[in-house]
Amino acid sequence: MKEYEIEAKFTNACAGAFRPQTFFEEAELEDPADYVRQKHGADFQNFSKEVLSPTRTVFRYDNGSVAYTYEFTEI
């Protein structure tokens, strides 16, 4: 398992929010994709994955009204 800092951003345009709510946490994970899959279940297939470096990975999903971004940085 590896230890990650997770930066999660959520924007809900339906509620009139234009600034994302941002949360931070640290977790030991086997695979960051499993973390996102647990949070979003059936919507996981709609997330895009971008590997920014060997130690940074971003998962994004935007359905037009709600947007989610999870950035995982290995620590």
KOLKE-778275 format. One record per residue (C-alpha): x, y, z negated; residue number from 1; residue in three letters. Coordinates in pm, 1 decimal, decimal comma, padded with zeros to 6 digits, always signed. Example, Ala and Ser with C-alpha at 12.3 -4.5 7.8 and 13.67 -1.06 7.14 Angstrom:
@xx=+01230,0&yy=-00450,0&zz=-00780,0&k=1&r=ALA
@xx=+01367,0&yy=-00106,0&zz=-00714,0&k=2&r=SER
***
This chain:
@xx=+00000,0&yy=+00000,0&zz=+00000,0&k=1&r=MET
@xx=+00105,1&yy=+00355,5&zz=+00065,4&k=2&r=LYS
@xx=+00019,3&yy=+00669,1&zz=-00128,2&k=3&r=GLU
@xx=-00154,4&yy=+00951,2&zz=+00059,1&k=4&r=TYR
@xx=-00265,7&yy=+01305,4&zz=-00003,4&k=5&r=GLU
@xx=-00608,6&yy=+01339,3&zz=+00156,4&k=6&r=ILE
@xx=-00744,0&yy=+01675,7&zz=+00268,7&k=7&r=GLU
@xx=-01114,5&yy=+01646,8&zz=+00348,0&k=8&r=ALA
@xx=-01305,8&yy=+01930,2&zz=+00518,4&k=9&r=LYS
@xx=-01682,9&yy=+01938,5&zz=+00567,4&k=10&r=PHE
@xx=-01879,7&yy=+02200,9&zz=+00757,4&k=11&r=THR
@xx=-02260,2&yy=+02200,9&zz=+00765,1&k=12&r=ASN
@xx=-02378,6&yy=+02450,7&zz=+01026,3&k=13&r=ALA
@xx=-02743,4&yy=+02359,5&zz=+00959,7&k=14&r=CYS
@xx=-02713,5&yy=+02508,4&zz=+00613,4&k=15&r=ALA
@xx=-02557,2&yy=+02824,0&zz=+00759,3&k=16&r=GLY
@xx=-02208,3&yy=+02739,9&zz=+00636,4&k=17&r=ALA
@xx=-01937,1&yy=+02849,5&zz=+00874,5&k=18&r=PHE
@xx=-01644,7&yy=+02790,0&zz=+00640,5&k=19&r=ARG
@xx=-01556,7&yy=+02432,1&zz=+00558,9&k=20&r=PRO
@xx=-01572,4&yy=+02296,4&zz=+00208,0&k=21&r=GLN
@xx=-01226,0&yy=+02158,2&zz=+00138,7&k=22&r=THR
@xx=-01135,2&yy=+01885,1&zz=-00108,7&k=23&r=PHE
@xx=-00801,9&yy=+01726,2&zz=-00197,2&k=24&r=PHE
@xx=-00725,8&yy=+01390,8&zz=-00354,8&k=25&r=GLU
@xx=-00449,2&yy=+01135,0&zz=-00374,8&k=26&r=GLU
@xx=-00506,5&yy=+00764,1&zz=-00315,8&k=27&r=ALA
@xx=-00318,4&yy=+00441,6&zz=-00257,3&k=28&r=GLU
@xx=-00447,7&yy=+00292,6&zz=+00066,5&k=29&r=LEU
@xx=-00368,1&yy=-00000,7&zz=+00288,6&k=30&r=GLU
@xx=-00511,5&yy=+00182,1&zz=+00591,4&k=31&r=ASP
@xx=-00652,7&yy=+00538,9&zz=+00604,7&k=32&r=PRO
@xx=-00916,0&yy=+00422,4&zz=+00855,1&k=33&r=ALA
@xx=-01067,6&yy=+00201,2&zz=+00583,9&k=34&r=ASP
@xx=-01114,8&yy=+00508,4&zz=+00363,2&k=35&r=TYR
@xx=-01308,7&yy=+00692,1&zz=+00635,8&k=36&r=VAL
@xx=-01505,3&yy=+00375,9&zz=+00723,4&k=37&r=ARG
@xx=-01616,4&yy=+00340,7&zz=+00359,2&k=38&r=GLN
@xx=-01736,0&yy=+00702,2&zz=+00348,1&k=39&r=LYS
@xx=-01922,2&yy=+00704,9&zz=+00680,8&k=40&r=HIS
@xx=-02018,8&yy=+00346,8&zz=+00765,5&k=41&r=GLY
@xx=-02201,1&yy=+00339,5&zz=+01098,9&k=42&r=ALA
@xx=-02074,6&yy=+00685,5&zz=+01200,8&k=43&r=ASP
@xx=-01712,5&yy=+00567,8&zz=+01178,9&k=44&r=PHE
@xx=-01719,9&yy=+00466,7&zz=+01546,4&k=45&r=GLN
@xx=-01775,0&yy=+00834,5&zz=+01637,2&k=46&r=ASN
@xx=-01457,5&yy=+00955,6&zz=+01464,8&k=47&r=PHE
@xx=-01151,0&yy=+01037,7&zz=+01671,5&k=48&r=SER
@xx=-00806,5&yy=+00953,9&zz=+01537,7&k=49&r=LYS
@xx=-00499,7&yy=+01168,4&zz=+01600,6&k=50&r=GLU
@xx=-00153,3&yy=+01070,1&zz=+01484,1&k=51&r=VAL
@xx=+00037,5&yy=+01394,3&zz=+01424,5&k=52&r=LEU
@xx=+00356,1&yy=+01227,2&zz=+01300,8&k=53&r=SER
@xx=+00456,3&yy=+00893,4&zz=+01149,0&k=54&r=PRO
@xx=+00336,4&yy=+01025,2&zz=+00810,5&k=55&r=THR
@xx=+00029,0&yy=+01234,8&zz=+00912,1&k=56&r=ARG
@xx=-00298,0&yy=+01111,7&zz=+01060,3&k=57&r=THR
@xx=-00622,8&yy=+01302,8&zz=+01118,2&k=58&r=VAL
@xx=-00974,5&yy=+01164,7&zz=+01165,8&k=59&r=PHE
@xx=-01242,6&yy=+01400,6&zz=+01306,8&k=60&r=ARG
@xx=-01614,1&yy=+01385,9&zz=+01378,9&k=61&r=TYR
@xx=-01843,1&yy=+01669,7&zz=+01488,4&k=62&r=ASP
@xx=-02205,3&yy=+01610,5&zz=+01588,3&k=63&r=ASN
@xx=-02276,2&yy=+01979,4&zz=+01650,1&k=64&r=GLY
@xx=-02431,4&yy=+02052,8&zz=+01312,8&k=65&r=SER
@xx=-02200,8&yy=+01870,3&zz=+01071,1&k=66&r=VAL
@xx=-01824,7&yy=+01832,4&zz=+01108,7&k=67&r=ALA
@xx=-01586,7&yy=+01614,4&zz=+00908,5&k=68&r=TYR
@xx=-01207,3&yy=+01621,6&zz=+00910,4&k=69&r=THR
@xx=-00985,3&yy=+01394,1&zz=+00702,5&k=70&r=TYR
@xx=-00610,4&yy=+01454,3&zz=+00708,3&k=71&r=GLU
@xx=-00390,2&yy=+01186,3&zz=+00551,8&k=72&r=PHE
@xx=-00032,3&yy=+01272,8&zz=+00462,2&k=73&r=THR
@xx=+00192,7&yy=+01000,8&zz=+00325,7&k=74&r=GLU
@xx=+00365,5&yy=+01108,0&zz=+00004,0&k=75&r=ILE
***
